[in-house]
Amino acid sequence: MPYSKTDYPASLKNFMAPVRNKAIEIANALLADGNDESKAIAIATAQAEKWAESRGIRTRKKGK
């Protein structure tokens, strides 16, 4: 199931929008390549966090 900026896994709800959007982009690419959903979400989350950290972008909303 492809994800969008308004329809994404609950596990991404506490991420800042740029990080969440990057995770969605990565997850959709992984799903298109035939990966299963849970694996795609896990990989996308980890990669989006690395992407944000390398750019000095805060990953999670305050208090999370």
N, CA, C and O atoms as CSV, one atom per row, in Angstrom:
chain,resi,resn,atom,element,x,y,z
A,1,MET,N,N,0.838,-1.177,0.000
A,1,MET,CA,C,0.000,0.000,0.000
A,1,MET,C,C,0.883,1.240,0.000
A,1,MET,O,O,1.629,1.453,0.955
A,2,PRO,N,N,0.822,2.047,-1.020
A,2,PRO,CA,C,1.655,3.264,-1.028
A,2,PRO,C,C,1.163,4.266,0.023
A,2,PRO,O,O,-0.035,4.389,0.280
A,3,TYR,N,N,2.106,4.963,0.610
A,3,TYR,CA,C,1.793,5.939,1.642
A,3,TYR,C,C,1.845,7.348,1.065
A,3,TYR,O,O,2.434,7.576,0.009
A,4,SER,N,N,1.223,8.287,1.769
A,4,SER,CA,C,1.235,9.686,1.350
A,4,SER,C,C,1.472,10.559,2.580
A,4,SER,O,O,1.595,10.056,3.697
A,5,LYS,N,N,1.536,11.877,2.360
A,5,LYS,CA,C,1.754,12.803,3.470
A,5,LYS,C,C,0.598,12.803,4.457
A,5,LYS,O,O,0.764,13.223,5.602
A,6,THR,N,N,-0.564,12.342,4.032
A,6,THR,CA,C,-1.723,12.311,4.927
A,6,THR,C,C,-2.102,10.902,5.357
A,6,THR,O,O,-2.898,10.731,6.280
A,7,ASP,N,N,-1.547,9.903,4.708
A,7,ASP,CA,C,-1.851,8.502,5.031
A,7,ASP,C,C,-0.533,7.741,5.163
A,7,ASP,O,O,0.063,7.316,4.173
A,8,TYR,N,N,-0.099,7.582,6.411
A,8,TYR,CA,C,1.185,6.947,6.677
A,8,TYR,C,C,1.062,6.099,7.935
A,8,TYR,O,O,0.094,6.239,8.683
A,9,PRO,N,N,2.036,5.216,8.178
A,9,PRO,CA,C,1.983,4.346,9.363
A,9,PRO,C,C,2.004,5.156,10.661
A,9,PRO,O,O,2.658,6.195,10.744
A,10,ALA,N,N,1.291,4.675,11.655
A,10,ALA,CA,C,1.233,5.347,12.957
A,10,ALA,C,C,2.624,5.508,13.577
A,10,ALA,O,O,2.851,6.434,14.355
A,11,SER,N,N,3.535,4.628,13.241
A,11,SER,CA,C,4.881,4.701,13.810
A,11,SER,C,C,5.639,5.956,13.367
A,11,SER,O,O,6.675,6.287,13.943
A,12,LEU,N,N,5.136,6.642,12.364
A,12,LEU,CA,C,5.802,7.855,11.873
A,12,LEU,C,C,5.183,9.141,12.409
A,12,LEU,O,O,5.648,10.231,12.076
A,13,LYS,N,N,4.141,9.032,13.233
A,13,LYS,CA,C,3.392,10.224,13.641
A,13,LYS,C,C,4.192,11.211,14.485
A,13,LYS,O,O,3.886,12.403,14.471
A,14,ASN,N,N,5.199,10.758,15.214
A,14,ASN,CA,C,5.973,11.656,16.073
A,14,ASN,C,C,7.219,12.220,15.405
A,14,ASN,O,O,8.014,12.901,16.053
A,15,PHE,N,N,7.394,11.949,14.139
A,15,PHE,CA,C,8.533,12.484,13.414
A,15,PHE,C,C,8.213,13.862,12.857
A,15,PHE,O,O,7.062,14.156,12.533
A,16,MET,N,N,9.220,14.695,12.750
A,16,MET,CA,C,9.054,15.992,12.111
A,16,MET,C,C,8.688,15.745,10.640
A,16,MET,O,O,9.088,14.738,10.056
A,17,ALA,N,N,7.935,16.660,10.059
A,17,ALA,CA,C,7.410,16.462,8.701
A,17,ALA,C,C,8.482,16.119,7.662
A,17,ALA,O,O,8.264,15.196,6.877
A,18,PRO,N,N,9.625,16.808,7.613
A,18,PRO,CA,C,10.615,16.448,6.582
A,18,PRO,C,C,11.130,15.007,6.724
A,18,PRO,O,O,11.364,14.316,5.733
A,19,VAL,N,N,11.297,14.579,7.967
A,19,VAL,CA,C,11.793,13.222,8.218
A,19,VAL,C,C,10.706,12.205,7.871
A,19,VAL,O,O,10.979,11.182,7.243
A,20,ARG,N,N,9.483,12.494,8.281
A,20,ARG,CA,C,8.359,11.613,7.959
A,20,ARG,C,C,8.185,11.506,6.437
A,20,ARG,O,O,7.963,10.417,5.908
A,21,ASN,N,N,8.288,12.632,5.748
A,21,ASN,CA,C,8.132,12.609,4.290
A,21,ASN,C,C,9.230,11.797,3.616
A,21,ASN,O,O,8.973,11.089,2.643
A,22,LYS,N,N,10.455,11.897,4.131
A,22,LYS,CA,C,11.561,11.112,3.586
A,22,LYS,C,C,11.317,9.629,3.845
A,22,LYS,O,O,11.561,8.798,2.970
A,23,ALA,N,N,10.840,9.293,5.034
A,23,ALA,CA,C,10.531,7.894,5.354
A,23,ALA,C,C,9.432,7.362,4.426
A,23,ALA,O,O,9.507,6.222,3.967
A,24,ILE,N,N,8.432,8.171,4.156
A,24,ILE,CA,C,7.355,7.773,3.244
A,24,ILE,C,C,7.914,7.517,1.849
A,24,ILE,O,O,7.569,6.526,1.204
A,25,GLU,N,N,8.768,8.407,1.397
A,25,GLU,CA,C,9.397,8.260,0.079
A,25,GLU,C,C,10.200,6.950,-0.005
A,25,GLU,O,O,10.089,6.203,-0.977
A,26,ILE,N,N,10.993,6.694,1.011
A,26,ILE,CA,C,11.818,5.485,1.043
A,26,ILE,C,C,10.943,4.235,1.135
A,26,ILE,O,O,11.176,3.255,0.427
A,27,ALA,N,N,9.939,4.272,2.006
A,27,ALA,CA,C,9.050,3.112,2.167
A,27,ALA,C,C,8.329,2.792,0.868
A,27,ALA,O,O,8.216,1.625,0.493
A,28,ASN,N,N,7.840,3.813,0.180
A,28,ASN,CA,C,7.149,3.574,-1.089
A,28,ASN,C,C,8.074,2.957,-2.132
A,28,ASN,O,O,7.656,2.093,-2.904
A,29,ALA,N,N,9.330,3.398,-2.157
A,29,ALA,CA,C,10.293,2.812,-3.091
A,29,ALA,C,C,10.560,1.344,-2.745
A,29,ALA,O,O,10.641,0.494,-3.632
A,30,LEU,N,N,10.693,1.060,-1.464
A,30,LEU,CA,C,10.927,-0.323,-1.042
A,30,LEU,C,C,9.727,-1.211,-1.354
A,30,LEU,O,O,9.892,-2.351,-1.789
A,31,LEU,N,N,8.526,-0.695,-1.136
A,31,LEU,CA,C,7.313,-1.458,-1.455
A,31,LEU,C,C,7.215,-1.716,-2.955
A,31,LEU,O,O,6.811,-2.800,-3.377
A,32,ALA,N,N,7.583,-0.722,-3.756
A,32,ALA,CA,C,7.552,-0.882,-5.210
A,32,ALA,C,C,8.542,-1.945,-5.667
A,32,ALA,O,O,8.339,-2.586,-6.698
A,33,ASP,N,N,9.612,-2.131,-4.899
A,33,ASP,CA,C,10.617,-3.152,-5.219
A,33,ASP,C,C,10.220,-4.535,-4.704
A,33,ASP,O,O,10.946,-5.508,-4.905
A,34,GLY,N,N,9.065,-4.620,-4.039
A,34,GLY,CA,C,8.567,-5.919,-3.619
A,34,GLY,C,C,8.849,-6.305,-2.176
A,34,GLY,O,O,8.589,-7.443,-1.784
A,35,ASN,N,N,9.372,-5.388,-1.384
A,35,ASN,CA,C,9.606,-5.690,0.038
A,35,ASN,C,C,8.281,-5.734,0.784
A,35,ASN,O,O,7.319,-5.073,0.394
A,36,ASP,N,N,8.235,-6.521,1.866
A,36,ASP,CA,C,6.996,-6.562,2.637
A,36,ASP,C,C,6.870,-5.275,3.452
A,36,ASP,O,O,7.859,-4.594,3.721
A,37,GLU,N,N,5.640,-4.962,3.836
A,37,GLU,CA,C,5.317,-3.685,4.456
A,37,GLU,C,C,6.081,-3.427,5.748
A,37,GLU,O,O,6.637,-2.342,5.917
A,38,SER,N,N,6.125,-4.377,6.651
A,38,SER,CA,C,6.791,-4.146,7.935
A,38,SER,C,C,8.290,-3.925,7.753
A,38,SER,O,O,8.882,-3.087,8.433
A,39,LYS,N,N,8.893,-4.662,6.854
A,39,LYS,CA,C,10.317,-4.494,6.581
A,39,LYS,C,C,10.573,-3.130,5.944
A,39,LYS,O,O,11.534,-2.448,6.300
A,40,ALA,N,N,9.725,-2.736,5.014
A,40,ALA,CA,C,9.885,-1.455,4.331
A,40,ALA,C,C,9.791,-0.296,5.321
A,40,ALA,O,O,10.569,0.654,5.236
A,41,ILE,N,N,8.854,-0.366,6.248
A,41,ILE,CA,C,8.679,0.702,7.231
A,41,ILE,C,C,9.890,0.782,8.156
A,41,ILE,O,O,10.376,1.873,8.453
A,42,ALA,N,N,10.369,-0.350,8.604
A,42,ALA,CA,C,11.529,-0.375,9.501
A,42,ALA,C,C,12.769,0.204,8.826
A,42,ALA,O,O,13.478,1.024,9.411
A,43,ILE,N,N,13.023,-0.222,7.604
A,43,ILE,CA,C,14.188,0.281,6.863
A,43,ILE,C,C,14.031,1.769,6.585
A,43,ILE,O,O,14.974,2.541,6.767
A,44,ALA,N,N,12.851,2.172,6.147
A,44,ALA,CA,C,12.610,3.573,5.814
A,44,ALA,C,C,12.785,4.477,7.026
A,44,ALA,O,O,13.346,5.567,6.914
A,45,THR,N,N,12.310,4.031,8.177
A,45,THR,CA,C,12.447,4.820,9.394
A,45,THR,C,C,13.916,5.015,9.748
A,45,THR,O,O,14.347,6.133,10.029
A,46,ALA,N,N,14.669,3.950,9.734
A,46,ALA,CA,C,16.092,4.037,10.064
A,46,ALA,C,C,16.845,4.920,9.072
A,46,ALA,O,O,17.677,5.734,9.471
A,47,GLN,N,N,16.561,4.764,7.801
A,47,GLN,CA,C,17.259,5.548,6.784
A,47,GLN,C,C,16.870,7.028,6.846
A,47,GLN,O,O,17.719,7.898,6.653
A,48,ALA,N,N,15.608,7.315,7.111
A,48,ALA,CA,C,15.169,8.706,7.224
A,48,ALA,C,C,15.812,9.384,8.429
A,48,ALA,O,O,16.159,10.564,8.364
A,49,GLU,N,N,15.975,8.651,9.525
A,49,GLU,CA,C,16.646,9.216,10.693
A,49,GLU,C,C,18.104,9.536,10.374
A,49,GLU,O,O,18.605,10.594,10.755
A,50,LYS,N,N,18.778,8.635,9.685
A,50,LYS,CA,C,20.170,8.887,9.284
A,50,LYS,C,C,20.247,10.089,8.347
A,50,LYS,O,O,21.137,10.930,8.473
A,51,TRP,N,N,19.303,10.161,7.405
A,51,TRP,CA,C,19.241,11.271,6.452
A,51,TRP,C,C,19.122,12.595,7.210
A,51,TRP,O,O,19.843,13.548,6.912
A,52,ALA,N,N,18.223,12.654,8.181
A,52,ALA,CA,C,17.992,13.881,8.950
A,52,ALA,C,C,19.217,14.251,9.786
A,52,ALA,O,O,19.635,15.408,9.808
A,53,GLU,N,N,19.780,13.273,10.463
A,53,GLU,CA,C,20.935,13.543,11.316
A,53,GLU,C,C,22.124,14.065,10.509
A,53,GLU,O,O,22.864,14.927,10.982
A,54,SER,N,N,22.305,13.553,9.311
A,54,SER,CA,C,23.426,14.007,8.481
A,54,SER,C,C,23.225,15.433,7.983
A,54,SER,O,O,24.170,16.076,7.526
A,55,ARG,N,N,21.987,15.926,8.072
A,55,ARG,CA,C,21.669,17.282,7.633
A,55,ARG,C,C,21.362,18.208,8.801
A,55,ARG,O,O,21.000,19.367,8.599
A,56,GLY,N,N,21.504,17.709,10.004
A,56,GLY,CA,C,21.242,18.521,11.187
A,56,GLY,C,C,19.778,18.843,11.401
A,56,GLY,O,O,19.448,19.864,12.003
A,57,ILE,N,N,18.903,17.989,10.918
A,57,ILE,CA,C,17.461,18.191,11.049
A,57,ILE,C,C,16.981,17.406,12.270
A,57,ILE,O,O,17.311,16.232,12.435
A,58,ARG,N,N,16.206,18.065,13.114
A,58,ARG,CA,C,15.626,17.375,14.269
A,58,ARG,C,C,14.679,16.287,13.770
A,58,ARG,O,O,13.889,16.524,12.856
A,59,THR,N,N,14.752,15.114,14.355
A,59,THR,CA,C,13.962,13.984,13.846
A,59,THR,C,C,12.579,13.885,14.440
A,59,THR,O,O,11.627,13.549,13.735
A,60,ARG,N,N,12.443,14.172,15.739
A,60,ARG,CA,C,11.141,13.966,16.387
A,60,ARG,C,C,10.575,15.255,16.951
A,60,ARG,O,O,11.303,16.200,17.255
A,61,LYS,N,N,9.244,15.268,17.082
A,61,LYS,CA,C,8.564,16.421,17.658
A,61,LYS,C,C,8.978,16.579,19.106
A,61,LYS,O,O,9.438,15.620,19.726
A,62,LYS,N,N,8.823,17.759,19.648
A,62,LYS,CA,C,9.199,18.036,21.041
A,62,LYS,C,C,8.510,17.072,21.991
A,62,LYS,O,O,7.353,16.698,21.801
A,63,GLY,N,N,9.242,16.684,23.003
A,63,GLY,CA,C,8.699,15.803,24.023
A,63,GLY,C,C,8.636,14.349,23.614
A,63,GLY,O,O,8.135,13.525,24.379
A,64,LYS,N,N,9.115,14.012,22.464
A,64,LYS,CA,C,9.057,12.629,21.983
A,64,LYS,C,C,10.448,12.068,21.875
A,64,LYS,O,O,10.619,10.912,21.486
